[in-house]
Amino acid sequence: MESGFGSDFGGCGGGKLDPGLIMEQRMTDKCFRKCIGKPGGALDNSEQKCIAMCMDRYMDAWNTVSRAYNSRLQRERANM
Amino acid sequence: MDGSAPGLGAADPQLQRFIEVETQKQRFQQLVHQMTELCWEKCMDKPGPKLDSRAETCFVNCVERFIDTSQFILNRLEQTQKSKSAFSESLSD
């Protein structure tokens, strides 16, 4: 795994620090902000759909950031 | 472990190496979490069925600029400390 530990957060091969928990907290925060307007008596269908999409997009974002960061690190190392 | 060596992995370079790598991985993940959170605020409007290319580009730029910012700050702080020998004294905290 020396070539970079920035691999995608799909199967989570190195789950030693339980990134799932941090992920869950951030997703809840971000997706609540994006998807819930005035809180009603329950989560309606559109809100649930939004949250589901939001979770997937957050994952995509995480993977994009991870790859970009990894690339930058490798570039920096190459320039040393 | 029956080694009398003080400190973790002091007698075992392999273990030490393992710890280094794991620590690095952890730092990497922490930063990814941090940057994802920050860049989400800057790059994401309403979550859609997929990450469009504009948002994706924004995330990539965001990572690069974040690291640039971090380096800029480090460099400038370093310079400030060098040029002002009384710098640490002037920090009244």
N, CA and C atoms of all chains as a GROMACS GRO file, in nm:
protein
  519
    1MET      N    1   0.084  -0.122   0.000
    1MET     CA    2   0.000   0.000   0.000
    1MET      C    3   0.086   0.124   0.000
    2GLU      N    4   0.215   0.109  -0.039
    2GLU     CA    5   0.306   0.223  -0.032
    2GLU      C    6   0.273   0.327  -0.137
    3SER      N    7   0.207   0.285  -0.243
    3SER     CA    8   0.183   0.379  -0.352
    3SER      C    9   0.081   0.485  -0.315
    4GLY      N   10   0.022   0.470  -0.201
    4GLY     CA   11  -0.072   0.573  -0.160
    4GLY      C   12  -0.188   0.511  -0.086
    5PHE      N   13  -0.221   0.574   0.024
    5PHE     CA   14  -0.332   0.519   0.100
    5PHE      C   15  -0.458   0.596   0.072
    6GLY      N   16  -0.460   0.659  -0.044
    6GLY     CA   17  -0.578   0.740  -0.073
    6GLY      C   18  -0.683   0.669  -0.150
    7SER      N   19  -0.684   0.542  -0.147
    7SER     CA   20  -0.779   0.470  -0.233
    7SER      C   21  -0.923   0.498  -0.194
    8ASP      N   22  -1.011   0.459  -0.279
    8ASP     CA   23  -1.153   0.490  -0.264
    8ASP      C   24  -1.212   0.432  -0.137
    9PHE      N   25  -1.308   0.502  -0.088
    9PHE     CA   26  -1.374   0.461   0.036
    9PHE      C   27  -1.487   0.366   0.005
   10GLY      N   28  -1.463   0.266  -0.076
   10GLY     CA   29  -1.572   0.174  -0.107
   10GLY      C   30  -1.569   0.057  -0.012
   11GLY      N   31  -1.470  -0.029  -0.028
   11GLY     CA   32  -1.466  -0.146   0.056
   11GLY      C   33  -1.397  -0.123   0.188
   12CYS      N   34  -1.329  -0.012   0.201
   12CYS     CA   35  -1.265   0.023   0.328
   12CYS      C   36  -1.172  -0.086   0.376
   13GLY      N   37  -1.066  -0.109   0.301
   13GLY     CA   38  -0.975  -0.217   0.335
   13GLY      C   39  -0.898  -0.192   0.463
   14GLY      N   40  -0.869  -0.064   0.492
   14GLY     CA   41  -0.790  -0.040   0.612
   14GLY      C   42  -0.873   0.024   0.719
   15GLY      N   43  -0.984  -0.035   0.754
   15GLY     CA   44  -1.077   0.031   0.846
   15GLY      C   45  -1.035   0.027   0.990
   16LYS      N   46  -0.912   0.064   1.018
   16LYS     CA   47  -0.865   0.051   1.155
   16LYS      C   48  -0.915   0.162   1.244
   17LEU      N   49  -0.942   0.278   1.186
   17LEU     CA   50  -0.990   0.384   1.273
   17LEU      C   51  -1.138   0.407   1.257
   18ASP      N   52  -1.211   0.309   1.207
   18ASP     CA   53  -1.355   0.322   1.190
   18ASP      C   54  -1.394   0.454   1.126
   19PRO      N   55  -1.354   0.477   1.003
   19PRO     CA   56  -1.394   0.600   0.934
   19PRO      C   57  -1.544   0.606   0.913
   20GLY      N   58  -1.609   0.491   0.928
   20GLY     CA   59  -1.753   0.488   0.912
   20GLY      C   60  -1.826   0.578   1.009
   21LEU      N   61  -1.776   0.584   1.130
   21LEU     CA   62  -1.842   0.664   1.232
   21LEU      C   63  -1.831   0.812   1.203
   22ILE      N   64  -1.708   0.855   1.168
   22ILE     CA   65  -1.687   0.995   1.133
   22ILE      C   66  -1.773   1.030   1.012
   23MET      N   67  -1.772   0.940   0.915
   23MET     CA   68  -1.848   0.959   0.793
   23MET      C   69  -1.995   0.983   0.826
   24GLU      N   70  -2.048   0.898   0.913
   24GLU     CA   71  -2.190   0.906   0.948
   24GLU      C   72  -2.223   1.041   1.009
   25GLN      N   73  -2.136   1.087   1.100
   25GLN     CA   74  -2.160   1.216   1.164
   25GLN      C   75  -2.161   1.330   1.064
   26ARG      N   76  -2.062   1.331   0.976
   26ARG     CA   77  -2.054   1.439   0.878
   26ARG      C   78  -2.170   1.436   0.781
   27MET      N   79  -2.204   1.314   0.736
   27MET     CA   80  -2.317   1.302   0.644
   27MET      C   81  -2.443   1.354   0.708
   28THR      N   82  -2.466   1.315   0.831
   28THR     CA   83  -2.589   1.358   0.898
   28THR      C   84  -2.594   1.510   0.904
   29ASP      N   85  -2.482   1.571   0.941
   29ASP     CA   86  -2.476   1.716   0.949
   29ASP      C   87  -2.501   1.780   0.814
   30LYS      N   88  -2.424   1.738   0.715
   30LYS     CA   89  -2.431   1.802   0.584
   30LYS      C   90  -2.566   1.780   0.517
   31CYS      N   91  -2.616   1.660   0.524
   31CYS     CA   92  -2.738   1.629   0.453
   31CYS      C   93  -2.861   1.686   0.523
   32PHE      N   94  -2.854   1.696   0.653
   32PHE     CA   95  -2.963   1.766   0.722
   32PHE      C   96  -2.970   1.910   0.674
   33ARG      N   97  -2.855   1.973   0.667
   33ARG     CA   98  -2.852   2.112   0.622
   33ARG      C   99  -2.904   2.129   0.480
   34LYS      N  100  -2.867   2.036   0.392
   34LYS     CA  101  -2.904   2.050   0.252
   34LYS      C  102  -3.049   2.011   0.224
   35CYS      N  103  -3.100   1.918   0.299
   35CYS     CA  104  -3.226   1.853   0.260
   35CYS      C  105  -3.348   1.887   0.343
   36ILE      N  106  -3.324   1.930   0.466
   36ILE     CA  107  -3.438   1.956   0.551
   36ILE      C  108  -3.460   2.106   0.562
   37GLY      N  109  -3.576   2.151   0.515
   37GLY     CA  110  -3.607   2.291   0.527
   37GLY      C  111  -3.667   2.317   0.664
   38LYS      N  112  -3.795   2.346   0.662
   38LYS     CA  113  -3.862   2.365   0.790
   38LYS      C  114  -3.898   2.227   0.843
   39PRO      N  115  -3.848   2.188   0.958
   39PRO     CA  116  -3.874   2.051   1.006
   39PRO      C  117  -4.023   2.027   1.028
   40GLY      N  118  -4.071   1.919   0.965
   40GLY     CA  119  -4.212   1.884   0.981
   40GLY      C  120  -4.230   1.775   1.085
   41GLY      N  121  -4.342   1.709   1.081
   41GLY     CA  122  -4.373   1.606   1.179
   41GLY      C  123  -4.306   1.474   1.148
   42ALA      N  124  -4.255   1.461   1.023
   42ALA     CA  125  -4.185   1.340   0.983
   42ALA      C  126  -4.102   1.373   0.860
   43LEU      N  127  -4.011   1.285   0.821
   43LEU     CA  128  -3.936   1.304   0.697
   43LEU      C  129  -4.025   1.264   0.580
   44ASP      N  130  -4.056   1.359   0.492
   44ASP     CA  131  -4.139   1.320   0.378
   44ASP      C  132  -4.055   1.257   0.269
   45ASN      N  133  -4.123   1.210   0.164
   45ASN     CA  134  -4.056   1.136   0.057
   45ASN      C  135  -3.943   1.212  -0.010
   46SER      N  136  -3.969   1.339  -0.039
   46SER     CA  137  -3.866   1.417  -0.109
   46SER      C  138  -3.745   1.438  -0.019
   47GLU      N  139  -3.769   1.454   0.108
   47GLU     CA  140  -3.657   1.470   0.201
   47GLU      C  141  -3.575   1.342   0.208
   48GLN      N  142  -3.643   1.229   0.214
   48GLN     CA  143  -3.571   1.102   0.220
   48GLN      C  144  -3.490   1.080   0.093
   49LYS      N  145  -3.551   1.113  -0.020
   49LYS     CA  146  -3.482   1.098  -0.149
   49LYS      C  147  -3.359   1.188  -0.153
   50CYS      N  148  -3.377   1.308  -0.106
   50CYS     CA  149  -3.266   1.404  -0.102
   50CYS      C  150  -3.152   1.353  -0.014
   51ILE      N  151  -3.190   1.300   0.102
   51ILE     CA  152  -3.087   1.250   0.194
   51ILE      C  153  -3.010   1.135   0.131
   52ALA      N  154  -3.082   1.045   0.065
   52ALA     CA  155  -3.016   0.931   0.001
   52ALA      C  156  -2.918   0.979  -0.106
   53MET      N  157  -2.962   1.073  -0.188
   53MET     CA  158  -2.873   1.127  -0.292
   53MET      C  159  -2.756   1.198  -0.229
   54CYS      N  160  -2.785   1.273  -0.124
   54CYS     CA  161  -2.682   1.349  -0.055
   54CYS      C  162  -2.574   1.256  -0.002
   55MET      N  163  -2.614   1.146   0.055
   55MET     CA  164  -2.517   1.049   0.108
   55MET      C  165  -2.425   0.999  -0.002
   56ASP      N  166  -2.486   0.965  -0.115
   56ASP     CA  167  -2.407   0.916  -0.228
   56ASP      C  168  -2.311   1.023  -0.279
   57ARG      N  169  -2.362   1.147  -0.287
   57ARG     CA  170  -2.276   1.257  -0.336
   57ARG      C  171  -2.164   1.286  -0.238
   58TYR      N  172  -2.194   1.271  -0.111
   58TYR     CA  173  -2.089   1.296  -0.011
   58TYR      C  174  -1.978   1.193  -0.025
   59MET      N  175  -2.018   1.070  -0.047
   59MET     CA  176  -1.922   0.961  -0.072
   59MET      C  177  -1.839   0.992  -0.195
   60ASP      N  178  -1.905   1.036  -0.302
   60ASP     CA  179  -1.834   1.073  -0.425
   60ASP      C  180  -1.734   1.184  -0.396
   61ALA      N  181  -1.779   1.281  -0.321
   61ALA     CA  182  -1.692   1.393  -0.287
   61ALA      C  183  -1.571   1.344  -0.208
   62TRP      N  184  -1.596   1.260  -0.111
   62TRP     CA  185  -1.488   1.204  -0.029
   62TRP      C  186  -1.385   1.134  -0.116
   63ASN      N  187  -1.432   1.052  -0.208
   63ASN     CA  188  -1.342   0.981  -0.297
   63ASN      C  189  -1.263   1.076  -0.387
   64THR      N  190  -1.332   1.178  -0.437
   64THR     CA  191  -1.265   1.277  -0.522
   64THR      C  192  -1.154   1.348  -0.444
   65VAL      N  193  -1.188   1.390  -0.323
   65VAL     CA  194  -1.090   1.459  -0.238
   65VAL      C  195  -0.973   1.367  -0.208
   66SER      N  196  -1.003   1.243  -0.175
   66SER     CA  197  -0.901   1.146  -0.142
   66SER      C  198  -0.804   1.127  -0.258
   67ARG      N  199  -0.858   1.112  -0.378
   67ARG     CA  200  -0.773   1.096  -0.497
   67ARG      C  201  -0.690   1.220  -0.523
   68ALA      N  202  -0.753   1.336  -0.514
   68ALA     CA  203  -0.683   1.462  -0.540
   68ALA      C  204  -0.569   1.482  -0.439
   69TYR      N  205  -0.598   1.452  -0.315
   69TYR     CA  206  -0.497   1.468  -0.211
   69TYR      C  207  -0.380   1.372  -0.234
   70ASN      N  208  -0.414   1.250  -0.267
   70ASN     CA  209  -0.312   1.150  -0.294
   70ASN      C  210  -0.222   1.194  -0.409
   71SER      N  211  -0.285   1.243  -0.517
   71SER     CA  212  -0.206   1.290  -0.632
   71SER      C  213  -0.111   1.402  -0.591
   72ARG      N  214  -0.164   1.495  -0.513
   72ARG     CA  215  -0.082   1.608  -0.470
   72ARG      C  216   0.035   1.560  -0.386
   73LEU      N  217   0.011   1.466  -0.296
   73LEU     CA  218   0.117   1.413  -0.212
   73LEU      C  219   0.226   1.347  -0.298
   74GLN      N  220   0.182   1.271  -0.398
   74GLN     CA  221   0.280   1.204  -0.483
   74GLN      C  222   0.360   1.305  -0.564
   75ARG      N  223   0.293   1.411  -0.606
   75ARG     CA  224   0.362   1.515  -0.681
   75ARG      C  225   0.467   1.583  -0.594
   76GLU      N  226   0.428   1.612  -0.469
   76GLU     CA  227   0.520   1.677  -0.376
   76GLU      C  228   0.641   1.587  -0.352
   77ARG      N  229   0.614   1.458  -0.336
   77ARG     CA  230   0.722   1.364  -0.311
   77ARG      C  231   0.815   1.357  -0.430
   78ALA      N  232   0.760   1.363  -0.550
   78ALA     CA  233   0.841   1.355  -0.671
   78ALA      C  234   0.931   1.478  -0.685
   79ASN      N  235   0.884   1.591  -0.627
   79ASN     CA  236   0.961   1.714  -0.640
   79ASN      C  237   1.068   1.732  -0.534
   80MET      N  238   1.067   1.641  -0.437
   80MET     CA  239   1.162   1.661  -0.325
   80MET      C  240   1.305   1.638  -0.369
   81MET      N  241   0.564  -0.986   2.512
   81MET     CA  242   0.691  -0.939   2.457
   81MET      C  243   0.793  -0.932   2.568
   82ASP      N  244   0.904  -1.000   2.547
   82ASP     CA  245   0.998  -1.005   2.658
   82ASP      C  246   1.118  -0.914   2.633
   83GLY      N  247   1.104  -0.819   2.543
   83GLY     CA  248   1.216  -0.728   2.520
   83GLY      C  249   1.227  -0.627   2.632
   84SER      N  250   1.346  -0.593   2.668
   84SER     CA  251   1.362  -0.495   2.773
   84SER      C  252   1.377  -0.355   2.716
   85ALA      N  253   1.363  -0.341   2.585
   85ALA     CA  254   1.384  -0.211   2.522
   85ALA      C  255   1.271  -0.115   2.557
   86PRO      N  256   1.305   0.004   2.599
   86PRO     CA  257   1.202   0.103   2.634
   86PRO      C  258   1.145   0.165   2.507
   87GLY      N  259   1.018   0.201   2.512
   87GLY     CA  260   0.959   0.267   2.396
   87GLY      C  261   0.908   0.167   2.295
   88LEU      N  262   0.807   0.207   2.229
   88LEU     CA  263   0.739   0.118   2.136
   88LEU      C  264   0.827   0.089   2.015
   89GLY      N  265   0.850  -0.036   1.992
   89GLY     CA  266   0.918  -0.076   1.869
   89GLY      C  267   1.063  -0.037   1.864
   90ALA      N  268   1.120   0.002   1.979
   90ALA     CA  269   1.258   0.047   1.978
   90ALA      C  270   1.350  -0.065   1.932
   91ALA      N  271   1.314  -0.189   1.965
   91ALA     CA  272   1.402  -0.300   1.929
   91ALA      C  273   1.356  -0.365   1.799
   92ASP      N  274   1.245  -0.318   1.744
   92ASP     CA  275   1.189  -0.382   1.627
   92ASP      C  276   1.160  -0.279   1.518
   93PRO      N  277   1.253  -0.267   1.425
   93PRO     CA  278   1.236  -0.166   1.319
   93PRO      C  279   1.113  -0.192   1.233
   94GLN      N  280   1.076  -0.319   1.223
   94GLN     CA  281   0.958  -0.353   1.143
   94GLN      C  282   0.832  -0.298   1.208
   95LEU      N  283   0.824  -0.314   1.338
   95LEU     CA  284   0.709  -0.263   1.412
   95LEU      C  285   0.705  -0.111   1.405
   96GLN      N  286   0.823  -0.053   1.417
   96GLN     CA  287   0.831   0.093   1.410
   96GLN      C  288   0.782   0.143   1.275
   97ARG      N  289   0.824   0.075   1.172
   97ARG     CA  290   0.783   0.110   1.036
   97ARG      C  291   0.632   0.099   1.022
   98PHE      N  292   0.578  -0.009   1.078
   98PHE     CA  293   0.433  -0.032   1.073
   98PHE      C  294   0.359   0.083   1.140
   99ILE      N  295   0.409   0.123   1.256
   99ILE     CA  296   0.345   0.233   1.329
   99ILE      C  297   0.352   0.362   1.249
  100GLU      N  298   0.467   0.387   1.187
  100GLU     CA  299   0.481   0.507   1.103
  100GLU      C  300   0.377   0.510   0.994
  101VAL      N  301   0.367   0.397   0.924
  101VAL     CA  302   0.274   0.390   0.811
  101VAL      C  303   0.130   0.408   0.857
  102GLU      N  304   0.096   0.342   0.966
  102GLU     CA  305  -0.042   0.352   1.016
  102GLU      C  306  -0.073   0.495   1.060
  103THR      N  307   0.024   0.559   1.124
  103THR     CA  308   0.004   0.698   1.165
  103THR      C  309  -0.018   0.788   1.045
  104GLN      N  310   0.063   0.764   0.941
  104GLN     CA  311   0.047   0.843   0.819
  104GLN      C  312  -0.091   0.824   0.758
  105LYS      N  313  -0.134   0.697   0.754
  105LYS     CA  314  -0.265   0.668   0.698
  105LYS      C  315  -0.373   0.742   0.774
  106GLN      N  316  -0.358   0.743   0.905
  106GLN     CA  317  -0.458   0.809   0.989
  106GLN      C  318  -0.461   0.959   0.961
  107ARG      N  319  -0.342   1.018   0.951
  107ARG     CA  320  -0.332   1.161   0.922
  107ARG      C  321  -0.394   1.191   0.787
  108PHE      N  322  -0.365   1.105   0.693
  108PHE     CA  323  -0.423   1.121   0.560
  108PHE      C  324  -0.575   1.122   0.567
  109GLN      N  325  -0.630   1.022   0.633
  109GLN     CA  326  -0.776   1.013   0.643
  109GLN      C  327  -0.836   1.134   0.714
  110GLN      N  328  -0.771   1.177   0.819
  110GLN     CA  329  -0.822   1.293   0.893
  110GLN      C  330  -0.830   1.414   0.802
  111LEU      N  331  -0.725   1.434   0.725
  111LEU     CA  332  -0.724   1.548   0.633
  111LEU      C  333  -0.830   1.534   0.525
  112VAL      N  334  -0.847   1.414   0.476
  112VAL     CA  335  -0.951   1.394   0.374
  112VAL      C  336  -1.088   1.429   0.431
  113HIS      N  337  -1.114   1.385   0.554
  113HIS     CA  338  -1.241   1.420   0.618
  113HIS      C  339  -1.256   1.571   0.630
  114GLN      N  340  -1.150   1.635   0.676
  114GLN     CA  341  -1.154   1.779   0.696
  114GLN      C  342  -1.178   1.853   0.564
  115MET      N  343  -1.102   1.816   0.462
  115MET     CA  344  -1.115   1.884   0.333
  115MET      C  345  -1.249   1.856   0.268
  116THR      N  346  -1.297   1.732   0.280
  116THR     CA  347  -1.428   1.701   0.222
  116THR      C  348  -1.534   1.790   0.284
  117GLU      N  349  -1.526   1.804   0.415
  117GLU     CA  350  -1.624   1.887   0.485
  117GLU      C  351  -1.619   2.032   0.438
  118LEU      N  352  -1.498   2.086   0.433
  118LEU     CA  353  -1.481   2.226   0.392
  118LEU      C  354  -1.524   2.246   0.247
  119CYS      N  355  -1.477   2.158   0.161
  119CYS     CA  356  -1.502   2.175   0.018
  119CYS      C  357  -1.648   2.150  -0.017
  120TRP      N  358  -1.712   2.066   0.060
  120TRP     CA  359  -1.856   2.045   0.040
  120TRP      C  360  -1.931   2.178   0.049
  121GLU      N  361  -1.896   2.257   0.149
  121GLU     CA  362  -1.961   2.387   0.166
  121GLU      C  363  -1.938   2.477   0.047
  122LYS      N  364  -1.821   2.467  -0.013
  122LYS     CA  365  -1.787   2.557  -0.123
  122LYS      C  366  -1.832   2.507  -0.259
  123CYS      N  367  -1.846   2.378  -0.272
  123CYS     CA  368  -1.863   2.321  -0.406
  123CYS      C  369  -1.998   2.258  -0.434
  124MET      N  370  -2.073   2.233  -0.332
  124MET     CA  371  -2.196   2.157  -0.349
  124MET      C  372  -2.317   2.245  -0.333
  125ASP      N  373  -2.405   2.245  -0.434
  125ASP     CA  374  -2.533   2.311  -0.417
  125ASP      C  375  -2.632   2.210  -0.364
  126LYS      N  376  -2.730   2.177  -0.446
  126LYS     CA  377  -2.828   2.077  -0.402
  126LYS      C  378  -2.780   1.941  -0.451
  127PRO      N  379  -2.778   1.842  -0.364
  127PRO     CA  380  -2.731   1.708  -0.407
  127PRO      C  381  -2.818   1.653  -0.520
  128GLY      N  382  -2.749   1.611  -0.626
  128GLY     CA  383  -2.820   1.558  -0.741
  128GLY      C  384  -2.794   1.410  -0.758
  129PRO      N  385  -2.839   1.354  -0.872
  129PRO     CA  386  -2.821   1.211  -0.896
  129PRO      C  387  -2.676   1.171  -0.920
  130LYS      N  388  -2.592   1.270  -0.955
  130LYS     CA  389  -2.450   1.238  -0.959
  130LYS      C  390  -2.367   1.364  -0.942
  131LEU      N  391  -2.237   1.344  -0.920
  131LEU     CA  392  -2.147   1.457  -0.902
  131LEU      C  393  -2.110   1.510  -1.040
  132ASP      N  394  -2.162   1.630  -1.074
  132ASP     CA  395  -2.134   1.679  -1.209
  132ASP      C  396  -1.988   1.728  -1.219
  133SER      N  397  -1.944   1.746  -1.341
  133SER     CA  398  -1.801   1.770  -1.362
  133SER      C  399  -1.757   1.904  -1.304
  134ARG      N  400  -1.851   2.000  -1.298
  134ARG     CA  401  -1.814   2.130  -1.242
  134ARG      C  402  -1.784   2.116  -1.093
  135ALA      N  403  -1.872   2.040  -1.023
  135ALA     CA  404  -1.850   2.017  -0.881
  135ALA      C  405  -1.722   1.939  -0.858
  136GLU      N  406  -1.700   1.839  -0.942
  136GLU     CA  407  -1.580   1.757  -0.929
  136GLU      C  408  -1.453   1.842  -0.944
  137THR      N  409  -1.453   1.927  -1.045
  137THR     CA  410  -1.339   2.018  -1.065
  137THR      C  411  -1.321   2.107  -0.943
  138CYS      N  412  -1.433   2.154  -0.892
  138CYS     CA  413  -1.427   2.240  -0.774
  138CYS      C  414  -1.361   2.168  -0.657
  139PHE      N  415  -1.399   2.042  -0.636
  139PHE     CA  416  -1.340   1.966  -0.526
  139PHE      C  417  -1.189   1.951  -0.544
  140VAL      N  418  -1.148   1.920  -0.667
  140VAL     CA  419  -1.005   1.903  -0.693
  140VAL      C  420  -0.930   2.033  -0.668
  141ASN      N  421  -0.983   2.142  -0.722
  141ASN     CA  422  -0.921   2.274  -0.698
  141ASN      C  423  -0.916   2.307  -0.551
  142CYS      N  424  -1.023   2.273  -0.485
  142CYS     CA  425  -1.035   2.303  -0.342
  142CYS      C  426  -0.923   2.234  -0.264
  143VAL      N  427  -0.898   2.109  -0.293
  143VAL     CA  428  -0.790   2.036  -0.226
  143VAL      C  429  -0.656   2.103  -0.250
  144GLU      N  430  -0.630   2.135  -0.376
  144GLU     CA  431  -0.503   2.198  -0.412
  144GLU      C  432  -0.486   2.331  -0.341
  145ARG      N  433  -0.590   2.413  -0.342
  145ARG     CA  434  -0.582   2.546  -0.279
  145ARG      C  435  -0.570   2.534  -0.128
  146PHE      N  436  -0.632   2.433  -0.072
  146PHE     CA  437  -0.622   2.413   0.072
  146PHE      C  438  -0.477   2.386   0.110
  147ILE      N  439  -0.414   2.297   0.033
  147ILE     CA  440  -0.275   2.262   0.063
  147ILE      C  441  -0.184   2.382   0.036
  148ASP      N  442  -0.213   2.456  -0.072
  148ASP     CA  443  -0.136   2.578  -0.099
  148ASP      C  444  -0.147   2.675   0.019
  149THR      N  445  -0.268   2.690   0.069
  149THR     CA  446  -0.291   2.780   0.183
  149THR      C  447  -0.208   2.736   0.302
  150SER      N  448  -0.213   2.608   0.330
  150SER     CA  449  -0.139   2.554   0.443
  150SER      C  450   0.011   2.580   0.428
  151GLN      N  451   0.063   2.557   0.310
  151GLN     CA  452   0.206   2.580   0.286
  151GLN      C  453   0.241   2.728   0.295
  152PHE      N  454   0.155   2.810   0.239
  152PHE     CA  455   0.176   2.954   0.242
  152PHE      C  456   0.189   3.003   0.386
  153ILE      N  457   0.097   2.957   0.467
  153ILE     CA  458   0.096   2.999   0.607
  153ILE      C  459   0.222   2.952   0.679
  154LEU      N  460   0.258   2.827   0.656
  154LEU     CA  461   0.380   2.774   0.717
  154LEU      C  462   0.501   2.856   0.678
  155ASN      N  463   0.515   2.882   0.548
  155ASN     CA  464   0.630   2.957   0.499
  155ASN      C  465   0.636   3.097   0.557
  156ARG      N  466   0.521   3.162   0.557
  156ARG     CA  467   0.519   3.300   0.605
  156ARG      C  468   0.548   3.307   0.754
  157LEU      N  469   0.495   3.215   0.829
  157LEU     CA  470   0.524   3.211   0.973
  157LEU      C  471   0.672   3.190   0.997
  158GLU      N  472   0.730   3.100   0.916
  158GLU     CA  473   0.872   3.074   0.927
  158GLU      C  474   0.952   3.200   0.901
  159GLN      N  475   0.914   3.272   0.793
  159GLN     CA  476   0.983   3.396   0.758
  159GLN      C  477   0.970   3.499   0.869
  160THR      N  478   0.848   3.511   0.920
  160THR     CA  479   0.824   3.609   1.025
  160THR      C  480   0.912   3.580   1.146
  161GLN      N  481   0.923   3.452   1.178
  161GLN     CA  482   1.005   3.417   1.293
  161GLN      C  483   1.152   3.447   1.271
  162LYS      N  484   1.196   3.426   1.146
  162LYS     CA  485   1.337   3.450   1.117
  162LYS      C  486   1.369   3.598   1.122
  163SER      N  487   1.281   3.680   1.060
  163SER     CA  488   1.314   3.822   1.046
  163SER      C  489   1.299   3.897   1.178
  164LYS      N  490   1.205   3.848   1.260
  164LYS     CA  491   1.190   3.916   1.388
  164LYS      C  492   1.246   3.827   1.497
  165SER      N  493   1.359   3.858   1.547
  165SER     CA  494   1.418   3.772   1.648
  165SER      C  495   1.338   3.780   1.776
  166ALA      N  496   1.269   3.890   1.795
  166ALA     CA  497   1.188   3.906   1.916
  166ALA      C  498   1.048   3.852   1.898
  167PHE      N  499   1.029   3.777   1.793
  167PHE     CA  500   0.893   3.730   1.760
  167PHE      C  501   0.832   3.654   1.876
  168SER      N  502   0.908   3.558   1.929
  168SER     CA  503   0.850   3.474   2.033
  168SER      C  504   0.826   3.553   2.160
  169GLU      N  505   0.905   3.658   2.180
  169GLU     CA  506   0.882   3.741   2.299
  169GLU      C  507   0.758   3.826   2.283
  170SER      N  508   0.734   3.865   2.158
  170SER     CA  509   0.619   3.953   2.136
  170SER      C  510   0.487   3.880   2.144
  171LEU      N  511   0.494   3.746   2.148
  171LEU     CA  512   0.372   3.669   2.165
  171LEU      C  513   0.340   3.666   2.313
  172SER      N  514   0.244   3.743   2.350
  172SER     CA  515   0.224   3.759   2.494
  172SER      C  516   0.141   3.649   2.557
  173ASP      N  517   0.109   3.547   2.482
  173ASP     CA  518   0.027   3.442   2.547
  173ASP      C  519   0.111   3.338   2.618
   0.00000   0.00000   0.00000
